[in-house]
Amino acid sequence: MTDIGETSSPSVVPLTEDDPEQAPPKDKGLWRDLVAYWILGLCNNYGYVVMLTAAHDILKELEGEDHAKSAMLTDYGVANTTARADDVTFGYEARPCNKLSTGAILLADILPGLAVKSIASFLPLAKHVRIFLCVAAAAAGFLLTAFATVEWVLFVGVIATSFSSGLGEATFLAYATYFNKNVISTWSSGTGGAGIAGSLSYTGLTELGLTPKTTILIMLVVPALEAAAFWLLLRHKNTDKAAEPEEAKEKPEEIDYNTLPEDERPLETWQQRIRYIPSLFIYMIPLVLVYLLEYYINQGLFELLYFPGIWLSQSGQYRWYQVIYQIGVFISRSSVNLIQFRHVWIMAVFQFLNVVYFTFEAVYFFTPSIWIIFVLILWEGLLGGGGYVNTFYRIQNDVPAARREYAMMVTSISDSVGIALAGVAAIPSHNAICDLPVPDRLL
């Protein structure tokens, strides 16, 4: 079969292990592929998560504010409490908002990835070239963000990270169709792990006193780990039409797909591929909605959910919101082998209810304790991660083998579309809420 990104497919492709009669002998080296895909998922999404977790700090730097200013806000209140005492006043004359919503960072962190994923299925690049570009762009993103002294350089760094993550996801998901189907669950678990590792490492290191610049430079180890996992640990599959004899012994038996129904044959032309896209909407639309709603919360409302007078500064609260959200994502993305949900749209409905609650909280500040917000954010993360992993697990099991690679690449843009729409919606919503009167909790 042609390498990933080729514009044509042969009529003869390998069967996967879905077919019990054609399954190869037990693979003792399978653990290498499963572990490699977990690490690749972790590294691919790590930089993306770090940029979102650092968004509040990045915007403060762009506006020329001292990070200590936020921490000083705790001097107004009572330390080591989780809710405001009745006799404490804070004297805010305006809501404590960044002039630019963290949705702006979200757009820079997602639009390049969305663009590259939209065309990835038509790019005639070998997988090794693609992953080299991913690793190089990820390293460049960290360096540019760390050393940026002007706004445009910093945003170029975020864009480079987005490009790396988008190209990597499209390539790794397509390449996964040549492996045991369980690499989808380990990949999803790894991407969920990236959420915890990225948000917690950035939050933990900055809480220990390291500057955002030093913290981001330490994270250069992640692109190196991604390269090692791909080129040293993963057992590569020959996706060419002609296989080497020694590889052929390990490959499943081949079948002529011309003998199968037309809707199970490979998509050999661009016209066939484009016409096939609407049949994937059953997977794509619910996932778009889940991500639209959850990232509207994360980048439009998280920054506005503020509890003064507790042990965390406003920046600290934002970082821990991101950590807790990512913990929920990791749990649900790692659970697909234990529990599966076919109806992802239900998760979109629950996510909409979360949007309603968090919007009212951002406007009226009625929740009495930050711990309630923490629990709701964990629930939000569970829904988002569950929507992602169950969508791709369904594709791996429901879509014919000859079309699975393409279906994975096309559907991989769904989360990016939802996130991009969320970024667009978050900016005006953030600004509108910031202009509202100061709630009682801040007076």
SETI-334335 format. One record per residue (C-alpha): residue number from 1; x, y, z; residue in three letters. Coordinates in pm, 1 decimal, decimal comma. Layout:
REM residues N
<atom NUM <X Y Z> 'Ala'>
...
REM end
This chain:
REM residues 443
<atom 1 <0,0 0,0 0,0> 'Met'>
<atom 2 <124,4 351,7 -67,5> 'Thr'>
<atom 3 <282,3 552,5 209,4> 'Asp'>
<atom 4 <65,6 783,1 416,0> 'Ile'>
<atom 5 <-27,3 1094,6 227,0> 'Gly'>
<atom 6 <-19,5 935,0 -119,4> 'Glu'>
<atom 7 <-311,0 1031,7 -339,6> 'Thr'>
<atom 8 <-391,0 685,7 -462,1> 'Ser'>
<atom 9 <-456,4 344,7 -310,6> 'Ser'>
<atom 10 <-403,7 -0,5 -460,1> 'Pro'>
<atom 11 <-674,9 -253,9 -499,5> 'Ser'>
<atom 12 <-476,8 -505,0 -295,7> 'Val'>
<atom 13 <-403,6 -414,3 66,4> 'Val'>
<atom 14 <-324,9 -613,0 380,3> 'Pro'>
<atom 15 <-602,7 -744,7 594,0> 'Leu'>
<atom 16 <-591,7 -634,0 955,6> 'Thr'>
<atom 17 <-623,2 -849,7 1259,9> 'Glu'>
<atom 18 <-999,7 -778,5 1261,1> 'Asp'>
<atom 19 <-1037,7 -1089,6 1045,6> 'Asp'>
<atom 20 <-981,1 -1389,0 1277,3> 'Pro'>
<atom 21 <-924,0 -1627,5 987,6> 'Glu'>
<atom 22 <-645,7 -1412,7 843,6> 'Gln'>
<atom 23 <-489,0 -1296,8 1172,8> 'Ala'>
<atom 24 <-111,7 -1341,7 1205,0> 'Pro'>
<atom 25 <44,6 -1543,7 1487,3> 'Pro'>
<atom 26 <64,7 -1386,8 1832,4> 'Lys'>
<atom 27 <291,7 -1085,8 1818,4> 'Asp'>
<atom 28 <540,4 -1091,2 2103,8> 'Lys'>
<atom 29 <675,3 -749,2 2014,0> 'Gly'>
<atom 30 <336,0 -581,0 2024,5> 'Leu'>
<atom 31 <427,7 -402,8 2347,5> 'Trp'>
<atom 32 <675,0 -186,5 2155,4> 'Arg'>
<atom 33 <404,1 -49,2 1929,1> 'Asp'>
<atom 34 <162,3 6,5 2217,2> 'Leu'>
<atom 35 <420,6 185,3 2433,8> 'Val'>
<atom 36 <551,3 385,6 2138,0> 'Ala'>
<atom 37 <204,5 508,6 2049,5> 'Tyr'>
<atom 38 <141,0 609,0 2410,6> 'Trp'>
<atom 39 <462,0 814,6 2412,9> 'Ile'>
<atom 40 <385,3 961,2 2070,3> 'Leu'>
<atom 41 <39,8 1069,5 2186,5> 'Gly'>
<atom 42 <195,7 1225,9 2495,5> 'Leu'>
<atom 43 <464,9 1415,4 2304,7> 'Cys'>
<atom 44 <241,1 1518,8 2015,9> 'Asn'>
<atom 45 <-8,1 1702,6 2238,3> 'Asn'>
<atom 46 <233,5 1817,2 2508,7> 'Tyr'>
<atom 47 <336,9 2149,1 2355,6> 'Gly'>
<atom 48 <-20,7 2231,3 2261,9> 'Tyr'>
<atom 49 <-131,0 2181,5 2622,3> 'Val'>
<atom 50 <159,3 2382,4 2762,7> 'Val'>
<atom 51 <70,1 2679,7 2543,0> 'Met'>
<atom 52 <-290,7 2675,4 2666,9> 'Leu'>
<atom 53 <-185,7 2635,5 3030,7> 'Thr'>
<atom 54 <61,4 2919,6 2993,3> 'Ala'>
<atom 55 <-187,9 3137,7 2805,9> 'Ala'>
<atom 56 <-269,6 3356,1 3105,3> 'His'>
<atom 57 <101,7 3415,4 3176,0> 'Asp'>
<atom 58 <174,5 3477,2 2808,0> 'Ile'>
<atom 59 <-94,1 3744,3 2790,0> 'Leu'>
<atom 60 <32,8 3910,6 3107,0> 'Lys'>
<atom 61 <378,4 3931,9 2948,2> 'Glu'>
<atom 62 <232,8 4082,3 2632,1> 'Leu'>
<atom 63 <56,7 4345,1 2840,7> 'Glu'>
<atom 64 <375,6 4417,8 3035,9> 'Gly'>
<atom 65 <244,6 4307,9 3374,0> 'Glu'>
<atom 66 <452,8 4166,5 3656,0> 'Asp'>
<atom 67 <362,8 3812,3 3754,1> 'His'>
<atom 68 <385,7 3914,2 4116,7> 'Ala'>
<atom 69 <92,5 4151,4 4072,5> 'Lys'>
<atom 70 <-153,1 3865,2 4053,0> 'Ser'>
<atom 71 <-5,5 3693,9 4356,9> 'Ala'>
<atom 72 <-41,0 4016,0 4562,0> 'Met'>
<atom 73 <-416,7 3996,9 4525,5> 'Leu'>
<atom 74 <-420,2 3734,2 4800,1> 'Thr'>
<atom 75 <-311,3 4005,0 5045,5> 'Asp'>
<atom 76 <-664,2 4144,7 5033,1> 'Tyr'>
<atom 77 <-814,2 3828,6 5173,3> 'Gly'>
<atom 78 <-776,6 3551,1 5424,4> 'Val'>
<atom 79 <-510,6 3291,5 5344,9> 'Ala'>
<atom 80 <-580,0 2919,3 5338,7> 'Asn'>
<atom 81 <-953,4 2949,6 5277,2> 'Thr'>
<atom 82 <-1158,4 2825,2 4985,6> 'Thr'>
<atom 83 <-1435,0 3083,9 4997,7> 'Ala'>
<atom 84 <-1470,6 3449,5 5085,7> 'Arg'>
<atom 85 <-1536,1 3541,4 5448,7> 'Ala'>
<atom 86 <-1837,0 3769,5 5499,3> 'Asp'>
<atom 87 <-1635,7 4049,6 5660,0> 'Asp'>
<atom 88 <-1363,7 4066,7 5391,0> 'Val'>
<atom 89 <-1370,3 4335,1 5123,2> 'Thr'>
<atom 90 <-1159,3 4341,5 4806,4> 'Phe'>
<atom 91 <-1243,7 4677,8 4653,0> 'Gly'>
<atom 92 <-1229,7 4585,6 4284,0> 'Tyr'>
<atom 93 <-1345,8 4869,0 4061,1> 'Glu'>
<atom 94 <-1349,4 4646,0 3751,5> 'Ala'>
<atom 95 <-1341,4 4275,0 3682,4> 'Arg'>
<atom 96 <-982,6 4136,0 3684,3> 'Pro'>
<atom 97 <-954,0 4047,4 3314,2> 'Cys'>
<atom 98 <-672,9 4037,3 3064,0> 'Asn'>
<atom 99 <-737,5 4284,7 2785,3> 'Lys'>
<atom 100 <-699,8 4000,5 2537,5> 'Leu'>
<atom 101 <-885,4 3676,2 2600,1> 'Ser'>
<atom 102 <-689,9 3351,7 2627,5> 'Thr'>
<atom 103 <-905,8 3262,2 2327,3> 'Gly'>
<atom 104 <-651,3 3454,0 2119,4> 'Ala'>
<atom 105 <-380,0 3210,0 2227,1> 'Ile'>
<atom 106 <-622,9 2926,6 2154,9> 'Leu'>
<atom 107 <-669,1 3045,0 1795,9> 'Leu'>
<atom 108 <-293,5 3069,3 1741,1> 'Ala'>
<atom 109 <-260,2 2725,1 1897,9> 'Asp'>
<atom 110 <-524,5 2556,2 1682,9> 'Ile'>
<atom 111 <-571,4 2726,1 1343,3> 'Leu'>
<atom 112 <-236,6 2612,7 1193,1> 'Pro'>
<atom 113 <-303,4 2259,3 1313,5> 'Gly'>
<atom 114 <-651,8 2269,6 1165,8> 'Leu'>
<atom 115 <-513,8 2388,7 832,9> 'Ala'>
<atom 116 <-250,9 2117,1 808,2> 'Val'>
<atom 117 <-492,8 1842,4 916,4> 'Lys'>
<atom 118 <-740,6 1958,2 653,2> 'Ser'>
<atom 119 <-493,4 1886,9 373,6> 'Ile'>
<atom 120 <-287,8 1608,4 534,0> 'Ala'>
<atom 121 <-471,0 1332,1 350,0> 'Ser'>
<atom 122 <-362,7 1488,2 17,9> 'Phe'>
<atom 123 <1,5 1563,3 108,6> 'Leu'>
<atom 124 <245,8 1333,8 -79,9> 'Pro'>
<atom 125 <491,2 1313,5 211,2> 'Leu'>
<atom 126 <649,8 1003,3 357,6> 'Ala'>
<atom 127 <576,9 946,2 725,9> 'Lys'>
<atom 128 <943,7 992,5 818,6> 'His'>
<atom 129 <950,9 1336,5 656,9> 'Val'>
<atom 130 <630,0 1433,2 831,3> 'Arg'>
<atom 131 <753,5 1333,0 1175,5> 'Ile'>
<atom 132 <1086,0 1509,7 1120,4> 'Phe'>
<atom 133 <886,6 1827,1 1050,6> 'Leu'>
<atom 134 <677,5 1765,9 1362,3> 'Cys'>
<atom 135 <981,8 1729,6 1587,4> 'Val'>
<atom 136 <1159,0 2031,6 1436,7> 'Ala'>
<atom 137 <848,9 2251,8 1461,7> 'Ala'>
<atom 138 <784,8 2148,9 1823,1> 'Ala'>
<atom 139 <1141,0 2238,2 1925,2> 'Ala'>
<atom 140 <1121,6 2567,5 1735,4> 'Ala'>
<atom 141 <792,0 2648,5 1906,8> 'Gly'>
<atom 142 <939,4 2610,2 2254,8> 'Phe'>
<atom 143 <1248,3 2815,0 2165,9> 'Leu'>
<atom 144 <1057,0 3099,4 2002,8> 'Leu'>
<atom 145 <807,5 3120,7 2287,6> 'Thr'>
<atom 146 <1079,3 3116,3 2553,5> 'Ala'>
<atom 147 <1299,8 3383,4 2393,9> 'Phe'>
<atom 148 <1028,0 3606,0 2247,3> 'Ala'>
<atom 149 <1063,5 3973,8 2330,1> 'Thr'>
<atom 150 <793,6 4100,5 2097,4> 'Val'>
<atom 151 <438,1 3984,7 2044,3> 'Glu'>
<atom 152 <468,4 3850,0 1689,8> 'Trp'>
<atom 153 <764,3 3622,0 1776,0> 'Val'>
<atom 154 <571,7 3473,0 2065,1> 'Leu'>
<atom 155 <271,5 3400,0 1845,2> 'Phe'>
<atom 156 <496,8 3244,2 1579,9> 'Val'>
<atom 157 <618,1 3007,8 1852,3> 'Gly'>
<atom 158 <262,3 2910,6 1940,0> 'Val'>
<atom 159 <184,1 2863,6 1569,8> 'Ile'>
<atom 160 <487,5 2634,6 1523,7> 'Ala'>
<atom 161 <366,3 2420,5 1813,8> 'Thr'>
<atom 162 <20,4 2402,1 1659,5> 'Ser'>
<atom 163 <163,0 2296,6 1322,2> 'Phe'>
<atom 164 <360,3 2017,7 1489,9> 'Ser'>
<atom 165 <60,9 1888,0 1682,2> 'Ser'>
<atom 166 <-176,7 1901,0 1384,7> 'Gly'>
<atom 167 <53,8 1727,4 1138,3> 'Leu'>
<atom 168 <150,7 1471,7 1400,2> 'Gly'>
<atom 169 <-206,4 1379,3 1488,9> 'Glu'>
<atom 170 <-312,8 1336,0 1126,5> 'Ala'>
<atom 171 <-5,7 1124,4 1048,5> 'Thr'>
<atom 172 <-3,3 906,9 1360,5> 'Phe'>
<atom 173 <-376,5 828,7 1339,6> 'Leu'>
<atom 174 <-348,9 733,5 973,3> 'Ala'>
<atom 175 <-38,5 523,3 1037,7> 'Tyr'>
<atom 176 <-217,9 351,9 1328,0> 'Ala'>
<atom 177 <-439,5 168,5 1079,9> 'Thr'>
<atom 178 <-141,0 -55,3 995,7> 'Tyr'>
<atom 179 <-101,6 -168,1 1356,4> 'Phe'>
<atom 180 <-297,5 -362,0 1614,5> 'Asn'>
<atom 181 <-623,7 -178,7 1683,8> 'Lys'>
<atom 182 <-526,0 -128,2 2048,7> 'Asn'>
<atom 183 <-272,1 136,5 1948,6> 'Val'>
<atom 184 <-573,4 369,3 1918,4> 'Ile'>
<atom 185 <-645,4 330,4 2288,7> 'Ser'>
<atom 186 <-279,8 377,3 2387,5> 'Thr'>
<atom 187 <-251,1 680,1 2156,7> 'Trp'>
<atom 188 <-564,4 832,0 2311,2> 'Ser'>
<atom 189 <-436,5 757,2 2659,9> 'Ser'>
<atom 190 <-106,3 922,3 2570,2> 'Gly'>
<atom 191 <-278,9 1235,6 2443,8> 'Thr'>
<atom 192 <-474,4 1244,0 2768,0> 'Gly'>
<atom 193 <-148,2 1196,8 2957,4> 'Gly'>
<atom 194 <-9,8 1496,2 2769,2> 'Ala'>
<atom 195 <-282,4 1704,6 2925,3> 'Gly'>
<atom 196 <-178,9 1608,6 3276,3> 'Ile'>
<atom 197 <195,8 1614,8 3207,6> 'Ala'>
<atom 198 <184,7 1944,5 3018,0> 'Gly'>
<atom 199 <-44,5 2137,4 3249,5> 'Ser'>
<atom 200 <94,1 1991,3 3572,9> 'Leu'>
<atom 201 <460,8 2029,5 3478,2> 'Ser'>
<atom 202 <415,1 2393,0 3376,6> 'Tyr'>
<atom 203 <201,5 2471,8 3680,8> 'Thr'>
<atom 204 <430,1 2285,7 3920,8> 'Gly'>
<atom 205 <754,1 2439,4 3793,7> 'Leu'>
<atom 206 <615,9 2793,4 3795,6> 'Thr'>
<atom 207 <471,0 2742,9 4144,5> 'Glu'>
<atom 208 <822,2 2637,8 4254,8> 'Leu'>
<atom 209 <951,3 2973,6 4140,2> 'Gly'>
<atom 210 <1087,1 2907,3 3791,8> 'Leu'>
<atom 211 <1012,4 3170,9 3531,4> 'Thr'>
<atom 212 <787,4 3081,8 3235,7> 'Pro'>
<atom 213 <1094,7 3112,9 3008,8> 'Lys'>
<atom 214 <1303,8 2862,1 3206,7> 'Thr'>
<atom 215 <1007,4 2628,2 3240,3> 'Thr'>
<atom 216 <945,9 2621,0 2864,9> 'Ile'>
<atom 217 <1316,0 2564,7 2786,8> 'Leu'>
<atom 218 <1318,6 2258,7 3014,3> 'Ile'>
<atom 219 <1038,6 2116,6 2800,3> 'Met'>
<atom 220 <1268,0 2084,6 2497,3> 'Leu'>
<atom 221 <1325,3 1728,5 2612,9> 'Val'>
<atom 222 <978,2 1638,1 2481,6> 'Val'>
<atom 223 <1051,6 1668,5 2105,6> 'Pro'>
<atom 224 <1363,8 1456,1 2161,4> 'Ala'>
<atom 225 <1153,2 1189,9 2333,8> 'Leu'>
<atom 226 <904,6 1196,0 2043,5> 'Glu'>
<atom 227 <1186,1 1133,7 1794,3> 'Ala'>
<atom 228 <1323,7 845,3 2002,4> 'Ala'>
<atom 229 <982,7 679,7 2033,9> 'Ala'>
<atom 230 <913,0 702,0 1660,9> 'Phe'>
<atom 231 <1251,6 603,3 1518,2> 'Trp'>
<atom 232 <1386,4 374,2 1790,3> 'Leu'>
<atom 233 <1092,1 209,9 1967,4> 'Leu'>
<atom 234 <810,9 182,1 1711,4> 'Leu'>
<atom 235 <833,1 -112,8 1471,3> 'Arg'>
<atom 236 <769,0 45,6 1136,5> 'His'>
<atom 237 <533,0 -105,4 882,6> 'Lys'>
<atom 238 <607,0 -115,2 514,2> 'Asn'>
<atom 239 <317,3 75,2 365,0> 'Thr'>
<atom 240 <455,0 39,0 12,2> 'Asp'>
<atom 241 <280,8 -180,1 -240,9> 'Lys'>
<atom 242 <586,7 -400,5 -274,6> 'Ala'>
<atom 243 <698,7 -561,2 51,9> 'Ala'>
<atom 244 <1035,9 -713,5 131,8> 'Glu'>
<atom 245 <1029,8 -1094,6 161,6> 'Pro'>
<atom 246 <1130,4 -1099,6 529,5> 'Glu'>
<atom 247 <859,3 -847,5 613,4> 'Glu'>
<atom 248 <605,5 -1043,5 418,6> 'Ala'>
<atom 249 <643,6 -1329,8 664,5> 'Lys'>
<atom 250 <518,7 -1107,0 946,2> 'Glu'>
<atom 251 <242,6 -941,0 745,7> 'Lys'>
<atom 252 <-115,9 -1063,7 727,9> 'Pro'>
<atom 253 <-231,3 -1236,6 417,3> 'Glu'>
<atom 254 <-336,1 -1005,1 134,2> 'Glu'>
<atom 255 <-676,0 -987,7 -26,8> 'Ile'>
<atom 256 <-799,8 -846,0 -354,0> 'Asp'>
<atom 257 <-1052,1 -580,3 -253,3> 'Tyr'>
<atom 258 <-1196,8 -582,0 -605,0> 'Asn'>
<atom 259 <-1383,5 -893,6 -494,8> 'Thr'>
<atom 260 <-1560,3 -699,5 -217,1> 'Leu'>
<atom 261 <-1860,0 -463,0 -237,7> 'Pro'>
<atom 262 <-1783,1 -122,6 -381,9> 'Glu'>
<atom 263 <-1837,2 59,3 -51,2> 'Asp'>
<atom 264 <-1554,1 -144,0 107,4> 'Glu'>
<atom 265 <-1293,4 -85,0 -162,8> 'Arg'>
<atom 266 <-1003,8 162,8 -138,4> 'Pro'>
<atom 267 <-1062,9 525,7 -235,6> 'Leu'>
<atom 268 <-835,8 561,0 -536,2> 'Glu'>
<atom 269 <-910,6 915,1 -660,2> 'Thr'>
<atom 270 <-958,3 1255,2 -504,2> 'Trp'>
<atom 271 <-1315,1 1262,4 -630,4> 'Gln'>
<atom 272 <-1392,0 937,1 -447,8> 'Gln'>
<atom 273 <-1232,5 1070,2 -130,0> 'Arg'>
<atom 274 <-1427,0 1395,4 -136,3> 'Ile'>
<atom 275 <-1756,2 1215,2 -200,3> 'Arg'>
<atom 276 <-1680,6 985,1 93,1> 'Tyr'>
<atom 277 <-1647,3 1268,9 347,4> 'Ile'>
<atom 278 <-2023,9 1317,1 414,4> 'Pro'>
<atom 279 <-2048,0 955,3 529,1> 'Ser'>
<atom 280 <-1805,2 1047,7 809,2> 'Leu'>
<atom 281 <-2026,4 1326,5 945,4> 'Phe'>
<atom 282 <-2183,2 1077,9 1188,7> 'Ile'>
<atom 283 <-1844,9 1072,6 1363,4> 'Tyr'>
<atom 284 <-1736,2 1429,5 1297,5> 'Met'>
<atom 285 <-2034,2 1645,6 1396,5> 'Ile'>
<atom 286 <-2076,2 1519,6 1757,4> 'Pro'>
<atom 287 <-1700,3 1553,7 1811,8> 'Leu'>
<atom 288 <-1701,8 1909,6 1673,3> 'Val'>
<atom 289 <-1979,8 2003,0 1915,5> 'Leu'>
<atom 290 <-1810,3 1845,5 2218,5> 'Val'>
<atom 291 <-1488,6 2035,7 2152,3> 'Tyr'>
<atom 292 <-1661,1 2361,5 2062,0> 'Leu'>
<atom 293 <-1843,7 2366,2 2393,5> 'Leu'>
<atom 294 <-1559,8 2251,6 2617,3> 'Glu'>
<atom 295 <-1299,2 2487,6 2472,9> 'Tyr'>
<atom 296 <-1543,5 2775,5 2490,2> 'Tyr'>
<atom 297 <-1545,5 2705,3 2863,3> 'Ile'>
<atom 298 <-1168,7 2657,7 2888,6> 'Asn'>
<atom 299 <-1051,0 2961,7 2695,3> 'Gln'>
<atom 300 <-1350,7 3191,7 2721,5> 'Gly'>
<atom 301 <-1467,0 3138,0 3079,9> 'Leu'>
<atom 302 <-1190,3 2978,3 3290,9> 'Phe'>
<atom 303 <-1003,7 3307,5 3315,9> 'Glu'>
<atom 304 <-1320,9 3474,3 3448,8> 'Leu'>
<atom 305 <-1385,9 3217,4 3724,5> 'Leu'>
<atom 306 <-1205,7 3386,1 4011,8> 'Tyr'>
<atom 307 <-1217,7 3330,3 4387,0> 'Phe'>
<atom 308 <-1033,3 3611,8 4569,1> 'Pro'>
<atom 309 <-884,8 3566,8 4911,3> 'Gly'>
<atom 310 <-789,3 3197,9 4882,8> 'Ile'>
<atom 311 <-450,9 3027,0 4873,6> 'Trp'>
<atom 312 <-425,3 3061,2 4494,4> 'Leu'>
<atom 313 <-369,0 3376,6 4290,5> 'Ser'>
<atom 314 <-584,0 3438,4 3984,8> 'Gln'>
<atom 315 <-309,1 3300,2 3757,2> 'Ser'>
<atom 316 <-269,7 3001,8 3987,4> 'Gly'>
<atom 317 <-640,3 2928,6 3978,0> 'Gln'>
<atom 318 <-637,0 2937,2 3596,9> 'Tyr'>
<atom 319 <-343,7 2693,7 3583,0> 'Arg'>
<atom 320 <-510,6 2449,3 3822,2> 'Trp'>
<atom 321 <-834,5 2465,5 3626,0> 'Tyr'>
<atom 322 <-632,2 2344,9 3325,2> 'Gln'>
<atom 323 <-464,5 2068,7 3529,8> 'Val'>
<atom 324 <-793,7 1933,8 3664,3> 'Ile'>
<atom 325 <-954,4 1947,3 3320,6> 'Tyr'>
<atom 326 <-664,9 1747,0 3176,5> 'Gln'>
<atom 327 <-692,8 1487,7 3454,6> 'Ile'>
<atom 328 <-1052,6 1427,6 3346,8> 'Gly'>
<atom 329 <-944,9 1400,8 2982,8> 'Val'>
<atom 330 <-673,9 1149,2 3070,9> 'Phe'>
<atom 331 <-909,1 928,3 3272,0> 'Ile'>
<atom 332 <-1170,7 908,7 2998,3> 'Ser'>
<atom 333 <-922,7 867,9 2711,1> 'Arg'>
<atom 334 <-762,6 577,0 2896,2> 'Ser'>
<atom 335 <-1090,0 394,7 2961,2> 'Ser'>
<atom 336 <-1200,9 284,5 2615,0> 'Val'>
<atom 337 <-1097,5 -76,4 2670,3> 'Asn'>
<atom 338 <-1320,2 -84,7 2979,8> 'Leu'>
<atom 339 <-1623,8 109,3 2860,8> 'Ile'>
<atom 340 <-1739,7 235,8 2521,0> 'Gln'>
<atom 341 <-2009,2 483,8 2420,3> 'Phe'>
<atom 342 <-2145,9 478,5 2067,8> 'Arg'>
<atom 343 <-2359,1 790,4 2106,6> 'His'>
<atom 344 <-2107,4 1072,3 2140,3> 'Val'>
<atom 345 <-2385,5 1330,8 2088,9> 'Trp'>
<atom 346 <-2498,3 1263,7 2446,7> 'Ile'>
<atom 347 <-2164,4 1399,6 2564,9> 'Met'>
<atom 348 <-2227,7 1714,0 2360,4> 'Ala'>
<atom 349 <-2560,8 1765,0 2540,4> 'Val'>
<atom 350 <-2395,3 1736,2 2882,5> 'Phe'>
<atom 351 <-2118,2 1971,0 2768,1> 'Gln'>
<atom 352 <-2380,5 2229,3 2672,0> 'Phe'>
<atom 353 <-2520,6 2213,4 3025,8> 'Leu'>
<atom 354 <-2167,8 2281,6 3151,9> 'Asn'>
<atom 355 <-2148,8 2590,1 2927,5> 'Val'>
<atom 356 <-2471,9 2723,6 3077,6> 'Val'>
<atom 357 <-2348,9 2675,6 3433,9> 'Tyr'>
<atom 358 <-2002,2 2823,1 3380,7> 'Phe'>
<atom 359 <-2143,2 3121,2 3190,1> 'Thr'>
<atom 360 <-2374,9 3208,4 3477,3> 'Phe'>
<atom 361 <-2087,8 3162,8 3722,3> 'Glu'>
<atom 362 <-1860,7 3393,7 3519,8> 'Ala'>
<atom 363 <-2131,6 3661,3 3519,9> 'Val'>
<atom 364 <-2279,0 3632,2 3870,0> 'Tyr'>
<atom 365 <-2007,7 3458,1 4080,8> 'Phe'>
<atom 366 <-2267,9 3256,8 4271,7> 'Phe'>
<atom 367 <-2072,1 2935,0 4341,3> 'Thr'>
<atom 368 <-1972,4 2938,1 4710,6> 'Pro'>
<atom 369 <-1650,1 2736,3 4686,1> 'Ser'>
<atom 370 <-1375,8 2674,3 4431,9> 'Ile'>
<atom 371 <-1397,4 2301,7 4510,0> 'Trp'>
<atom 372 <-1736,4 2286,1 4335,4> 'Ile'>
<atom 373 <-1577,2 2440,5 4027,9> 'Ile'>
<atom 374 <-1295,2 2185,7 4045,2> 'Phe'>
<atom 375 <-1544,3 1896,7 4041,2> 'Val'>
<atom 376 <-1738,2 2041,3 3748,2> 'Leu'>
<atom 377 <-1417,8 2097,5 3552,0> 'Ile'>
<atom 378 <-1317,5 1733,7 3611,6> 'Leu'>
<atom 379 <-1659,1 1629,6 3473,0> 'Trp'>
<atom 380 <-1607,2 1856,1 3172,6> 'Glu'>
<atom 381 <-1273,2 1686,7 3101,6> 'Gly'>
<atom 382 <-1427,4 1340,4 3129,5> 'Leu'>
<atom 383 <-1683,2 1432,1 2864,1> 'Leu'>
<atom 384 <-1423,9 1580,1 2627,4> 'Gly'>
<atom 385 <-1182,3 1287,9 2649,9> 'Gly'>
<atom 386 <-1464,6 1037,1 2618,7> 'Gly'>
<atom 387 <-1592,5 1200,4 2301,7> 'Gly'>
<atom 388 <-1248,1 1186,1 2141,3> 'Tyr'>
<atom 389 <-1148,1 828,4 2218,1> 'Val'>
<atom 390 <-1489,8 675,4 2148,1> 'Asn'>
<atom 391 <-1509,2 847,1 1809,6> 'Thr'>
<atom 392 <-1180,2 702,3 1685,0> 'Phe'>
<atom 393 <-1245,3 365,8 1847,0> 'Tyr'>
<atom 394 <-1570,4 342,6 1650,0> 'Arg'>
<atom 395 <-1390,6 427,4 1326,6> 'Ile'>
<atom 396 <-1129,5 160,9 1395,8> 'Gln'>
<atom 397 <-1404,0 -98,6 1439,2> 'Asn'>
<atom 398 <-1677,9 19,0 1200,4> 'Asp'>
<atom 399 <-1503,6 156,0 890,5> 'Val'>
<atom 400 <-1383,6 -94,4 625,7> 'Pro'>
<atom 401 <-1008,2 -160,0 645,8> 'Ala'>
<atom 402 <-934,5 -14,6 302,9> 'Ala'>
<atom 403 <-1092,1 321,1 398,1> 'Arg'>
<atom 404 <-991,1 340,6 760,9> 'Arg'>
<atom 405 <-665,8 531,1 708,0> 'Glu'>
<atom 406 <-843,0 808,8 518,6> 'Tyr'>
<atom 407 <-1135,7 816,0 763,8> 'Ala'>
<atom 408 <-894,4 863,7 1053,6> 'Met'>
<atom 409 <-719,5 1155,9 885,8> 'Met'>
<atom 410 <-1041,1 1332,1 786,8> 'Val'>
<atom 411 <-1210,5 1286,9 1123,9> 'Thr'>
<atom 412 <-897,9 1409,5 1303,1> 'Ser'>
<atom 413 <-987,0 1765,3 1197,8> 'Ile'>
<atom 414 <-1313,9 1755,2 1394,6> 'Ser'>
<atom 415 <-1168,0 1848,1 1730,7> 'Asp'>
<atom 416 <-964,4 2127,3 1568,5> 'Ser'>
<atom 417 <-1273,2 2268,5 1394,1> 'Val'>
<atom 418 <-1460,8 2272,6 1724,6> 'Gly'>
<atom 419 <-1167,5 2431,4 1908,1> 'Ile'>
<atom 420 <-1121,5 2698,8 1641,0> 'Ala'>
<atom 421 <-1490,3 2790,1 1656,4> 'Leu'>
<atom 422 <-1460,1 2804,4 2035,3> 'Ala'>
<atom 423 <-1169,3 3046,7 2007,8> 'Gly'>
<atom 424 <-1368,0 3273,1 1778,3> 'Val'>
<atom 425 <-1667,1 3267,5 2014,2> 'Ala'>
<atom 426 <-1456,6 3305,6 2329,2> 'Ala'>
<atom 427 <-1302,6 3643,0 2243,6> 'Ile'>
<atom 428 <-1622,4 3854,7 2215,6> 'Pro'>
<atom 429 <-1787,5 3664,6 2500,7> 'Ser'>
<atom 430 <-1486,0 3724,9 2724,9> 'His'>
<atom 431 <-1483,9 4095,5 2642,2> 'Asn'>
<atom 432 <-1858,8 4129,6 2699,5> 'Ala'>
<atom 433 <-1840,4 3967,6 3043,6> 'Ile'>
<atom 434 <-1537,0 4177,2 3137,5> 'Cys'>
<atom 435 <-1739,1 4492,9 3071,4> 'Asp'>
<atom 436 <-2018,9 4388,9 3308,9> 'Leu'>
<atom 437 <-2049,1 4540,3 3659,1> 'Pro'>
<atom 438 <-1823,0 4397,6 3928,1> 'Val'>
<atom 439 <-1993,9 4104,0 4108,0> 'Pro'>
<atom 440 <-2049,2 4117,5 4485,2> 'Asp'>
<atom 441 <-1772,7 3863,4 4551,8> 'Arg'>
<atom 442 <-1509,9 4113,4 4431,0> 'Leu'>
<atom 443 <-1646,3 4420,2 4612,4> 'Leu'>
REM end
